[in-house]
């Protein structure tokens, strides 16, 4: 049995380790985790950049991968506390984005400004317990290669954005978006698809 399995299988030990990594009721890891521990667990590709004013709330028990030549711009927040955050090669995470795992972003993807992609949802069904104290559900968000996610978009838990799709500014994506399409609105719906037979984008 691995050390990780032993910790997960022992609630008391798990609580101690968790408290060593995170202050109580906070999402930001302790300074020693950010400066020392994480470098042994997370992967950064050559040429990748994380701007100085970015908040990287990543912990060693889930993956954080930033691919080659990818950039995370200022004022963004990356959090892998409840699921992996995987970003491919040559992708741009623009200013002010919030990405909460589990999220998988492909290669050559553009995230514009002020996008929220959260693979986490809070449970609320028990009215005798504050929502803050109820468990969370997770469902991975997938953004495939070559996509453009415009400013102020919300990607909800569990959605997949197909290859070379475009999501219009201000959209709220609650369902999968097929490859080679354009979706806009709240909730987002497909308004254009690429017709390979005539090499043109057509309105739906």
N, C-alpha and C positions, 0 to 999 in steps of 0.2 A: 504494500500500500504506500502510495506516494505521500509526501508531507502535506500537499494540498488536500488530498483526500482525507487524511487524518484530521486536519483542521476543520474541514467541512462537516465531518462526521461527529465532531465533538462541540456541542453548542457553547459550552463554557470557554473552551479554547478559542473558538471562532470569535466570540465576543471580545476576548482580550486582544487578539490579533487585529480585529476591526478597529478597536479603540487606539491601538498603536499607530494605525494608518490614518485614521480620521478623527478629528475632534467630534464630540457628541453633537448630534443633530446638525452636522455640517456636511456639505458635499465636497469641499476643497480639501485635498490631502494635506497632511502635515508637511512642513518645509523639508524635513529630512527625506521624506518620500519623494518629493518633487526634484530635489537636487541630487540625491545619491541613489536611491533604490530604483527608480523608474528606468534609469539608463541601462540597467542590466536586463530589462524585460521588454522594452518597446523598441520598434524598428523605425529608423529614419533612412530613406534612400538618399543617394548622393545628389547634391544640388537642391535638396528640399530646404524650405525656410519656414520658420515660425516667427512672426513678428514679435517684437518685445512686449507690446501691450495686449497680448493675447492671453486668455486664461485657460490653462491646460490642466483640467481637473481629471487626471488619469491616475489609475491605480494599477498595481502589478498583477492583480488576479484576473483582469480582462485585458484583451489585446488593444494596443494602439499602434497602428502602422500608418506612416506617411510615406508615399512612394517617391520615386525619383523626380526631381524638379518640380514637385508640388509645393504650393505656398498656402499658408494660413495667414490671412491678413489681420491687422490690428482690430482689437475690441471684440474678437470672436471668443466663444467659449466651447471647449471640447470636453465632454464628460463620458467616461467609459465605466462608470460605477455599476451599472446594471447590464452592460453589454458591450461587446467589442465595437471599436470605431476603426474602420479600415478604409483608407483613402489611397487610390491608385496613383499611377504616374501622370505627370504633366497636368495635374488638376489644380484648380484655383478655388479656394474657400475665401470669399470676399469679406469685406469689413462688416463686423457686427453680426456674424452668423452664430447660431446656437445649434450645436450638434450633440445630441444625447443618444448614446448607443442603446440597442444594437443598430448600427448603421454601416452599410457597405457602399462606398462610392467608387466608381470605376475609373478608367483612364480618360484623360482629356475632357474632364467635366468642368463646367463653369458654374459655380454658385455665386450669384451676384451679392447684393447687400441685404442684411437684416432678414435672413432666411432662418426659419426654425424647422429642424428635422429631429423629431423626438420619437424614438422607438419605445418609449415608456408611457404607460397610463396608470393613474391611481385608481384603485378600487374605491367604491363609495357605497356599496349595497347595504352594509351594516349601519343603520342609523343610530345605534347606541355607541358607536366608536367614531371619533373624529377622523375625517378623511386622511389627515396627516399621519395617523397611526395605523391605517389599513395597508395591506400588502399592495404591491404594484404588479402589473402585468407588462410583459414585453413582447414585441413582435418586430422583427428586423425590417428596416427600411433598406431597399436596394435601389441605387441609381446606377444604371448601366453606362457603358462607355459613350463618350461624345455628346452627353446631354448638356443643355443650358437651362438652368433654373434661375428665373429672373427675380428681381428684387421683391422682398416682402412676401415671399411664398411660405406657406406652412405645409410640410409633409407629415402626415399623420402615421402612427405606428402601423407597420405591416404592409405599406404600399410598395409597389415596384414601378419604377419609371424605366421604360424600355429604351433600348439603344437609340441614340440620335433624336431623342424626344426633346421638345421645348415646352416649358411650363411658363405661362404668361405672368406678368407682375401682379402681385396681390392675390394669387390663386390659393385655394385651400384644397389640397389633394387628399381625398378620402378613399379613392379606389385606384387600382392599377391603371397605368397609362401605357398603351402599346408602343412598340418601337416605331420610329419614323412618323411621329404624329405631333401635333400641337394641341395643348389643352389649356383652357383658361376658365376663370370663374370660381364661384363659391357656392356649392362644391364644383371642383374643376370638371369640365367635360371636354371631349375631343372636338375641335372645330376644323382641323385640317389633318390630312394624311398624305404621305408621299406615295404617288403612283409610279412604280418602277417601270411599268410598260411604256409610259409616255415621258418619263423623267420630269415630272412636275408635281408640285404640291397642290392638292385639290381640297376645296371646302367640303365638309361633311354635311 
